[in-house]
């Protein structure tokens, strides 16, 4: 009896059947093909399985960075096709051995409790953002998950915000001590301006598809009075079409204090994750003026995903 040892040899195996079996046996080809399909099912699945979500988590072994790594691991644990890479940049060659061992220990610790593809990477460098950006491009990352804490090494110089400015992939910023439980409600903070060009729909949907959450699209604007303008209505219609499968709820709030209003909204709607789409031009320069994205990243009590 001849068996298909691997799916790559399936064509040759089928040719063998037609060369060696008589016409009286050809009536059995259908059940034989079903047997082949059954034997090769796992191999075909393995052959065509791809990483639909590749996540990089920079860690410097501080409590906040390890917590961010734990958040990312919990977020995709058990999801087929998702991969997390624990990443570290060291400055001195003498650190290499200890860094490698520490990353491996962290990797093994997570794998004791979670089922996922987990990898570690370390490289020497003296410019953290340049190294991380280059690595994210090389890996074609879908997401970078970072810790946020004023006193943590990773955040010196607003590293998380600098990664947003790089515009390589979305950046998810996790508050200190925040633990992943379940993402049921997501808020999209949107200014309703040129949404077709400012909302990165592909990466955003890739993340939303992990959770299938209730989606709230919120606009905080002091100029909104009794009703929204025709232009707002047109932008709303576009957003409804873009996120149709999530059946979004829209909230237009007339107030001057964007951050406080959003904080209250998060508490009232039990929001688990905020999505924001900062403008591309002059983003870092605007940070010193205290714009909304900076306040969201450093002061909001739930994770913030920044993408543009």
C-alpha positions in Angstrom: 0.0 0.0 0.0 1.3 3.4 -1.0 0.7 6.3 1.4 1.1 10.1 0.9 4.0 10.8 3.3 3.5 14.5 2.8 1.2 16.8 1.0 4.0 18.1 -1.2 4.0 14.6 -2.8 0.3 14.4 -3.3 0.5 15.2 -7.1 2.9 12.4 -7.7 0.8 10.0 -5.6 -2.3 10.7 -7.6 -0.3 10.2 -10.9 0.8 6.8 -9.5 -2.9 5.9 -9.0 -3.8 6.6 -12.6 -0.7 4.8 -14.0 -1.2 1.6 -11.9 -4.8 1.1 -11.2 -7.1 -0.6 -13.7 -10.4 1.0 -14.9 -12.3 -1.4 -12.6 -10.6 0.1 -9.6 -11.1 3.8 -10.6 -14.6 3.7 -9.1 -12.8 3.7 -5.7 -10.9 7.0 -6.4 -13.5 9.1 -4.5 -13.2 7.2 -1.2 -9.5 7.0 -1.6 -9.3 10.8 -2.1 -11.3 11.2 1.0 -8.7 9.1 2.9 -5.9 11.2 1.4 -7.7 14.3 2.5 -8.1 13.0 6.0 -4.5 12.0 6.3 -3.2 15.2 5.0 -5.6 17.6 6.7 -3.2 18.6 9.4 -0.3 19.0 7.0 -2.4 21.2 4.7 -3.4 23.3 7.7 0.2 23.6 8.8 1.3 24.5 5.2 -1.2 27.3 4.8 -1.3 28.7 8.3 0.0 32.3 8.5 0.5 34.8 11.3 -2.4 37.2 11.0 -1.3 39.1 14.1 2.4 39.6 14.8 3.0 41.6 18.0 6.3 43.0 19.3 6.7 43.8 23.0 9.8 45.7 24.1 10.9 44.7 27.6 13.6 46.1 29.8 12.7 43.7 32.7 11.1 46.5 34.8 7.8 45.7 36.4 5.8 47.9 33.9 7.4 46.4 30.8 6.9 42.8 32.0 3.3 43.7 32.8 2.8 45.0 29.2 4.3 41.7 27.9 1.9 39.8 30.1 -1.0 41.9 28.7 0.0 41.1 25.1 0.4 37.3 25.9 -3.0 37.2 27.6 -4.6 39.1 24.8 -3.7 36.5 22.1 -3.4 33.4 24.2 -5.0 30.4 22.4 -5.6 32.4 19.2 -4.2 30.4 16.2 -1.9 32.4 14.0 -1.0 35.0 16.6 2.7 35.5 17.5 4.3 37.6 20.2 8.0 38.6 20.1 9.7 39.8 23.3 12.3 42.3 22.3 15.2 43.9 24.1 17.9 46.4 23.1 21.2 46.3 25.1 24.1 48.7 24.9 27.1 46.7 26.0 28.2 43.4 24.6 28.8 42.2 28.2 25.0 42.3 28.7 24.2 39.9 25.9 24.4 36.6 27.8 22.3 37.8 30.7 19.7 39.4 28.4 19.4 36.2 26.4 18.9 34.2 29.6 16.4 36.7 31.0 14.3 36.8 27.9 14.3 33.0 27.7 13.2 32.8 31.3 10.4 35.2 30.6 9.4 33.2 27.5 9.3 29.9 29.4 7.3 31.5 32.3 4.6 32.7 29.9 4.4 29.4 28.1 3.7 27.5 31.3 0.3 29.1 31.4 -0.4 30.2 27.9 -0.8 28.5 24.5 0.7 30.7 21.8 3.7 31.2 19.6 6.2 33.2 21.6 9.7 34.3 20.5 12.5 36.3 21.9 14.9 38.7 20.2 17.8 40.9 21.5 20.2 43.2 19.7 22.9 45.6 20.5 22.2 49.3 19.9 22.3 52.8 21.4 19.1 54.2 19.8 16.2 52.3 21.1 13.5 53.8 18.8 15.7 53.4 15.7 16.3 49.7 16.6 12.7 49.0 17.5 11.4 50.7 14.3 13.9 48.8 12.1 12.9 45.5 13.8 9.2 46.2 13.4 9.7 46.9 9.7 11.8 43.8 9.2 9.2 41.6 11.0 6.3 43.4 9.3 4.7 43.8 12.7 1.0 44.3 13.1 1.3 45.8 16.5 3.8 47.1 19.1 2.7 46.9 22.7 4.5 49.2 25.1 4.4 50.1 28.8 3.9 53.6 30.0 5.4 55.0 33.1 7.2 58.3 33.7 10.1 56.5 35.6 10.4 53.4 33.3 13.4 53.1 31.0 11.3 52.5 28.0 9.4 55.7 28.4 12.3 58.1 28.8 11.9 60.6 26.1 8.3 59.6 25.4 9.4 56.4 23.6 5.8 55.2 23.1 4.8 58.4 21.5 7.9 58.4 19.3 6.9 55.0 18.1 3.5 56.3 17.2 5.2 59.1 15.2 7.2 56.4 13.3 4.0 55.3 11.6 5.2 51.8 11.1 2.3 50.0 12.8 -0.3 50.7 15.5 1.1 51.1 19.0 -0.9 49.8 22.0 0.1 51.6 25.2 -0.7 49.7 28.5 -1.0 51.6 31.8 1.0 50.4 34.8 -0.5 47.4 36.6 -3.3 47.1 34.0 -4.2 43.4 33.6 -5.9 42.0 30.5 -9.3 40.4 31.2 -11.6 40.7 28.2 -12.2 43.4 25.6 -16.0 43.8 25.5 -16.3 47.5 24.8 -14.0 49.6 22.6 -14.2 53.4 22.2 -13.0 55.1 19.0 -12.1 58.8 19.7 -12.7 60.4 16.3 -12.7 64.0 15.1 -15.0 63.2 12.1 -12.6 64.8 9.6 -11.8 63.1 6.3 -12.3 59.7 7.9 -11.6 57.8 4.7 -8.0 59.0 4.8 -7.4 59.3 8.5 -8.8 56.0 9.8 -6.4 53.1 9.2 -9.2 50.6 8.7 -7.2 47.5 7.9 -5.0 47.3 11.0 -7.9 48.5 13.2 -10.2 45.8 11.9 -7.5 43.2 12.4 -7.4 44.1 16.1 -11.2 44.4 16.5 -11.6 41.0 14.9 -9.7 39.4 17.8 -12.4 40.5 20.2 -15.6 41.3 18.3 -16.4 44.0 20.9 -19.2 46.5 21.2 -17.9 49.5 19.3 -18.6 53.1 20.4 -17.5 56.0 18.2 -17.3 59.1 20.2 -16.8 62.7 19.2 -16.2 65.5 21.8 -16.8 68.9 20.3 -17.8 72.1 22.0 -19.3 73.4 18.7 -22.0 70.7 18.5 -25.3 72.2 19.6 -28.8 70.7 19.0 -27.9 68.6 16.0 -24.8 67.7 14.0 -23.9 69.4 10.7 -24.4 67.8 7.2 -20.7 67.3 7.0 -20.7 65.4 10.2 -23.6 63.3 8.9 -21.6 62.5 5.8 -18.6 61.4 7.9 -20.8 59.4 10.2 -22.3 57.6 7.2 -18.8 56.7 6.0 -17.9 55.4 9.5 -21.1 53.3 9.6 -20.0 51.7 6.3 -16.4 51.2 7.3 -17.4 49.5 10.6 -20.7 48.0 9.5 -20.0 44.5 10.8 -19.5 45.9 14.3 -22.8 47.9 14.4 -21.2 50.9 15.9 -23.0 53.3 18.3 -22.3 57.0 17.9 -21.9 59.5 20.7 -21.6 63.3 20.0 -20.8 65.2 23.2 -20.8 69.0 23.5 -18.1 70.0 25.9 -14.7 71.8 26.0 -12.7 69.3 28.1 -11.9 66.4 25.8 -9.9 64.4 28.3 -12.2 64.6 31.3 -15.2 63.9 29.1 -13.6 60.9 27.6 -12.5 59.7 31.1 -16.1 59.9 32.2 -17.3 58.2 29.0 -14.9 55.3 29.6 -16.2 54.8 33.1 -19.8 55.1 32.1 -19.6 52.6 29.2 -17.1 50.2 30.8 -14.7 50.8 28.0 -11.8 48.3 27.9 -9.8 49.9 25.0 -9.5 53.3 23.4 -8.6 53.8 19.7 -7.2 57.1 18.5 -5.9 58.3 15.2 -3.3 61.1 15.6 -2.6 63.3 12.7 0.6 62.4 10.8 2.2 65.8 10.4 3.9 67.6 13.3 2.7 65.1 15.8 5.7 65.1 18.1 6.0 68.9 17.9 2.4 69.2 19.2 3.1 67.0 22.2 4.7 69.8 24.1 1.5 71.7 23.8 -0.3 68.9 25.6 -2.5 67.5 22.8 -5.2 64.9 23.3 -3.2 61.9 22.3 -0.4 62.6 24.8 -2.9 63.0 27.6 -4.7 59.8 26.5 -1.4 57.8 26.6 -0.1 59.1 29.9 -3.3 59.6 31.9 -6.1 57.3 30.7 -6.7 54.3 33.0 -7.3 51.8 30.1 -5.0 50.8 27.2 -4.8 53.2 24.2 -4.2 52.1 20.7 -2.7 54.9 18.5 -2.7 54.3 14.8 -2.4 56.4 11.7 
